Amino acid sequence: MTLSEEQNELLLRHLNGQLGPDEEAKVADLLRDNVMARAFLRSVAEQAVVVADVERLDQHKPQPAKVVTPVFRPWKWAVAAAAAFVLLAAFVIATTPPRHTVKVSDILGPCQYIAADGKVRDEVKVGTVLRVGDTIRTRSSSAWVKLDLNGGSLMTIAGRSRLRLLNVDGRRGFQLAYGNLWATVAQSLKGKAVSIQTPTSTVETKSAQFDIEVHSTTSIVRVNSGLANVERLADGQTVDVATDHQVIVPISRNRKFAVIRQPKPVNEWSCRLIASSGAVFGKWLQPDEKNRVRLGATPLLIGKKNTIFVASFSVQCSSSPPVLIESGSRVRIRGTTRTEGPIYFGITTQRIKGAFFGKYTAKIETGALGQAGEPWQVEVPLSQFKPKTKHLPGSPAGMELTDIWIVSREENAELEIHSVKFLPREVGQ
């Protein structure tokens, strides 16, 4: 099996005496189990000896002015070979493009880690280090992962998101294939920019707090502080997005691409289910005599032998201003299920013009859904939504709503949704 660039670099740093105890243990395992690693070291050693031999022969060529009988001292050539070995290792390391890593600092829900060599792990733990070429994806609407970029810079991906580490001309590079990302890029990265590629754009910044929502044909970039440069890949056009501004980046060159100020928050939202391809996640069903709009839940495999059925709804992609969550806010959803069994409502929240905050869920018992197969309407007050993690406050009041999702654990339920609304508190509350 061919060695990866990372393994080659690790072996050369080992030869140069630059590894700590943990990395030295990795080298020992690599040399024990990988024949290509041992062959690589032999090859480098042979090159070092050749360099030393050439130097020895050059020093002992007959000189016209003076003849000196050479005295061969094996230990001198061994030292020369070792020195050449170290110099060669240092040269290769110096010419290797700089790489970067991130560390998982917090995690919730089902996630998957795909290493650069293709190995897949379905369990990701706090402390896992991701390197260039590695991918991490969150596999359900309730999941999220926080990543530490060092120096005070942080990223969070949540919901159904997929993020890969890239090396982009020495910058910290990432590829967000789909989903939601919140980032705080601090100036302590020594002036190096962070570059995030999406299917429609490239976002670069040296210092900013921003969020990105990505779908196959659209990316939405909001900068809450600092400055980011955004390029539309369709035509190479670029814009600077400053504090409190945003830009929608479509895949089509015929659609508008311009920076606007972020709209003021509202406290009410009715999801325009057919607003755009990114507004909803689910499968469209044919209208029937009772419902003109029918969105069926989509199956998601979130682990071995574990499938859920989800429909989700994005605030930004439904062309809405930011939605402020108030004490007394309510979620009203209409739909149908074909079997008796509970369903779950969930909401994703972030700070107003800020970073990711957390997720809250409410369980809807069978009794609230009426007769199986008949349309139901459920209204759930904010007080019934519970935080998914202990560190969150009991209520997300004062935060911004990012999305709403509905989950059934039963395929036979045939969950479908007809409308989704987020309502303000009632007068008098």
N, C-alpha and C positions, 0 to 999 in steps of 0.2 A: 504494500500500500504506500503510495507516494506521501512524503511528508508535507504538511501544510507549511505556509510561510511562518506561522506563529511557532511551530515546532522547530523549524530551522533557526529562528531567532533565539529561541530558548536554549538550544544546544550551543550556539556561539557565545551567548552571554555566560553560559556555564564555563566554557573554556577561558573566558576573560575574567572569571572570578567575580561576576556581578550579581549572583543569585543569593537570595535568602534561603533559610532552611526549608520553607514550604516548596519553593520552586526547585531546590536541589532534589527533594523527594520526588517531584514530578519527573525530573531528568532521569533519576535512577529507575523509575518505573518504565519510562519510555525506552531506555537502553536495554532493559531486561526483556521487554515484550515486543519490541519493534526492530526487525532486522534492518530496515531502511535507515533507522537512526544510527545503528552501529556502522553501517556502510558509509553514511555521511561523515561521521567522525574520522573513519579511516581515510576517506578521500581528502579531507582537510589536512590531516596529519601528513599524508604523502606530499601534498602541495608545499607544506611548510618545510619538509626535509629537502625537497628540490630547491627551494629558495635558498636554504642554508648551503647546500652543495655548490650551487652556482657562486655564491659569495666566497666559499672556501677556494674554489678553483681560480677565481679571479684574483684572490690575494696571493696565490702561489704560482702565478705565471712567471716565467723567466724574465728578469728585468735586464735591460741592456747595460745599465751602469753598474749593476751590482748583482752578484749571484749569491743567493742565500739558500742554504739547505733547509727545506721545510721540515718542521717537527710536527707530526700529527698527534694532536691531543684529543681523543674522542670526547672527553667531557665538554670541550669548547664547542664542538659541533652540535652536541646535544643541546647546549644552552642556546646556540644560534637558532637551531630548529625550533625550540620552544618559543623564542622571542619572535621568530617569523610567524609562528602559529598564532600568537596573540595579536600581532600586527594585522594579519589577515582577518582574524575574527573582528578586530576593531574596525577594519575597513568595511567589511560587509555590514556590520551593525550601523556604521555611520551612513551608509548609502541606502539603508532600508527605510522606506517611508514611515513617518511617525504614525503610531497607532494610539487608539484611546480605548478606555474601558468605562463601563458604568456598573454600579452595584445596586442590587435590589434592596431597598431600605424598608419597604412595607408592601404588603400584598394581601388581597382578599379575593376569594372565589377561585373558580377553575381557570388556570393559565397553562400555557404550553411554552416550553423552551426548545428551540431548534438551533443546535450548534452549527458553526460554519461548515463542519465536515458532514452534516446531514443527520447526525444523531438527534433523536427526539426524546425529550423528557416531559412527561405529563404532570410532574410535580415540581414546582418552583418554590424555593425557600428564601427567606430573608438572608442576605449575605451572598447570594449567587452573583458572580461577576460575569458580565456580558462583554464580549470582545468584538472587534471588527468582523463582520460576517455572520454574527449570531443574530437570531430573531426571537422576539418574545411576543406572544399574542394572548390577549384576554378573550375568554371563550363564551362569556355570557353577559347579559345586560347588567348583572349585579356585580361583576368582577372589576377590579382595578389593581394597578401596580405602580408604585412610586419608585423612581430611579434617582440615584445620587450620582451627579456628574463631577463631584468634588468641587472645592472652592466656593461652596454656597449655591451652586447651580443645581436645579432639580427639574425632573420631568415626571408627569403622571399620565398614563394612558388608562382609559376606562371603557366599560361597555364591551362591545365587539371591536377590538382594535388590534392592529398588527404593526410592529415596529422592528426595524432591522438597523444594526449599526453599520455605517459605511466609513471609508476613508476618502475624504474629498479634498485633495490637494493640501493635505496636512491639517485641515480643519476637522472639528468634531462633526461627523456626518451621520445623518439618520434618514431612514426611508419610512414614512408613514403610509402604508398601502391603503388603509381605511380606518375609520374610527375617530376617536377624540383624543386630543393631546393638550395638556397644559404645561407650560414651561416657564421657568424663571432662570434666565441666563445672567450670571453675575459678572462684573468686570474683572473678578479675580482669576478668570481664565487666561490672564496674561495677554489680553488683546486678541486672542484667537476667536474667530467667529464660529458660531454653531450654524450648521446648514441642515435644513430639513426638506427632503424631497417628497412630493405627493404626486399622484397621477397627473395633476394639471399644473403644478407650480414648484418653485424652489423658494424657500424662505430662509433668509440669512440675517443674523444679528450678532452683535458683540455684547449687548446689554439691553435686555427687555424682559417684560413679563407679558406673555401672550398666550392665546389658545387657538387651536386649529381643529376644525371639523372637516373630515375628508370622506368623499364618496367617489365613485368611479369617474364621474364627469364634472365634479365641482369640489372646490376647496374654499372654506371660509376662514379668513385670518383676522383675528381681533387683537390689537395691541393695546394693552391697558396702561403700560408705562414703558418708556424707552423708545427705541426706533428699530424697525425691521425693514429690510428690502425684500420685495416680493417680485418674482419673475413669472410671467405666464409662459409655459413651455410651448404653447401652440404657435407663438410668434416671436418669443424672446423679449416682449415688451416688459419693462420693469417700472415699479412704483415704490416710493418710500411711504411706509405706514407709521405714523407717529402716535404718540399717546392719545388714547381715547378715540382712535379711528379704526376702521376696518375695511376689508376689501374682499369681494367675492371673485374667485378665479375660475371661470368656466373653461371647459375644454375647447369650446368653439370660439374662433376668432371673430365671429359675427355678433357675439354677445358683449355687452358692456363690461369694461374692466377699468374701474375707477375707484379711488379712495373716497370714502365718505365718513362723516363723524358717526360714532356709535349712537343709535337712537336712545332716547330716555326710556327707562323701564316702565312697563305697564303691570297691572296686577290681575289681568285676565287674558285667557288664551283659548281659542278654539282651533284645534289642529285642522289645517287645510290638507286633507288626506291626499289630494291629487295635486298639490302645489308643485312638487318636483320629485325626481327619483329618490332623493335623499331624505325626503320628509318622513317616510315610513319604512319599516322593515317588516315584510310579510309577503304573502302571495295574494294577488287580486283574484276575487271570485266573481262570477257572473251575477249581475243584479237579479233579485227575485221580486215577487209581488209585494213583499213586506219591506225590503231594504234596497235602496238604490246603490249604496256604497257598502261593500262587503270586503273586509280584509282578513284573510285567514292566517292563523299563526304558523310560523315556519319551524320545522324541527331543527334543533341544535344538539349535536353530540358534544357534551361538555366533559366527558370522561368515559372510561371503559364501561359499557353497559349502562350508561346514564344519558338519557335523551330528554330534553324539555322542549316545549312548544311555545314560541315567543312571537309577539308583535310589539314593535316599539315605534315611538313617534318623537321626532326632533323638533325643538322650538325654532332654532335658527333656520333650518332648511324649509320650514313651512312659511318662510317670509314674515316672521313675527319679530317685533322688538324684544329685547330682554324681558323676561317675566319675573317680577318680584314676588317672592313667597312671603305671605303675611300670616300672622297668627289668626287662625280662623279661615284660611284658604281651604278650598275643597277640590277634589278630583271627581268628575262625573263621567262615567263611561257606559256606553250602550253596546250590547253584544249578545251572542248566544253561545251555549254549550249543549252538547248532545247527551251528556251523562251527568250524573250527580257527583259532585266532587268540588273541592275548593279551588280557587284561582288566586293569583297574587298580583297586586299592583305595586309598582316600584317607581321611584323618582330619583334622578341624578341631580345633584346640586353643586353649585360653585359659588364662591364669593362674588358679590356684585363688583364687576370690573376687577376680577382677581382670579386666584388659583382654584383648583379643584377642592371641594369641601367634603362631600361624602354621598352615600346612598342610603335611602330609607325605603322600607317595604311595609305593606299592609296585607294581611291574609283575609280573603273574602270567603266566608263559610258558605256551604251549600245552601243553607236556608235563605240567604240573601239573594240568591239567583233565581228563585222561583222554580217552576216546572222545567225539567230537562227538555231541551229542544225549542222552548219558547223564548222570544226576545226578553232580555232583562236590562234594567238600568240601575246602576249602583252609584251612589254618591258617598264618598269617603272623606270625612274631615281630616285636616292635617294632623290632628291630635292622635289619630289612629295609626299613623305611619311611624314605624319604629326604626331607630338607627341600626345599620348593619354592623357597626363596630362600637366598642365600649367608649372610645375616646370622644365620640360625637355627642353633642348635646341632644336632649330628648326631642327637640323640635328644630327644623331647619329654617324657622322664621327669620327673615332678614337676608336670606340667601337668594340666589338666582336659580331658576329652573332650567335645566339643560335638556332633559328628555323625560318621557313617561314610557314605561313598558308594562306589558301584561303577560303573565306566564301561566300555563297549565302543564302539569306533569303527566297528563294522560293523553295519548294519541286519540283514543276513542271520543274524547270530549269534543274534538273538531272545533276548537275555539275560533270564533271570528268576531271582529270588532266593527262597529258601525259608526261610532263617533267618540271623540275624546275631547274633553273640555277641562280647563283649569279655571276655577271660579274664585272671585274675591270673597272675603267674609261677608256674611249677610248683615244688612243694616240692623244696628242695635246690638251687635256682638261686642 
